[in-house]
Amino acid sequence: MRKALLIGLVGFFAFIGICTVLLVVSSTDTESNTVPTTEDSASQPADTSAPTVLAEPTFTPQPTSTSTPLPTPIPEPTPIVISAATLLAEYDANEIAAKAKYEDRLLEITGVVDSISESLGTHTMTLNDGSEFSFVSVRCTFAEENVSDLLVLSKGQTVTVRGYGDGLGFIDVDVRDCQVLAAGG
């Protein structure tokens, strides 16, 4: 049984190989510039003249402009400018309304730096309203390319950051993909 199967497979692949060779040979024949005849060569005298040449296809280039137009850049959305104190107050007053208003929207937040830290590869800065006894903060996370923004900041500075609202976390209002726009004294 196995021998018959093996012989069948060998025959099949031999057949495929022969078909491939015939296909290659016939495609090179059609690539030549002669017109094939379908008439029986025995009933016609041999033609010793040159074969008939097919007309070459003509290519007409289309006019092109000298400059390629650049793709239109997608404009960055207009940020919602807000203070950390106002953002925290809105989440405190009505979390559902604040989430609908600010989540996944570009925010430009001004507040006072409460902390700057790194934990498990995540770089964060928290902002508050500057009062001494703030329990809730705006928690800004920074992408790796913007971590250098944090190197020059310190607790107590007033800063403006830009990032996307990410809702209310465990305690803090989260903002992702932040970058520092301005820092004061």
HELIX and SHEET records of a PDB file:
HELIX    1   1 ARG A    2  GLU A   31  1                                  30    
HELIX    2   2 ALA A   84  ALA A   93  1                                  10    
HELIX    3   3 GLU A   95  TYR A  102  1                                   8    
HELIX    4   4 GLU A  144  VAL A  152  5                                   9    
SHEET    1   A 6 ILE A  80  SER A  83  0                                        
SHEET    2   A 6 LEU A 106  SER A 119  1                                        
SHEET    3   A 6 THR A 122  ASN A 128 -1                                        
SHEET    4   A 6 VAL A 138  PHE A 142 -1                                        
SHEET    5   A 6 VAL A 173  ALA A 183  1                                        
SHEET    6   A 6 THR A 158  LEU A 168 -1                                        
END                                                                             
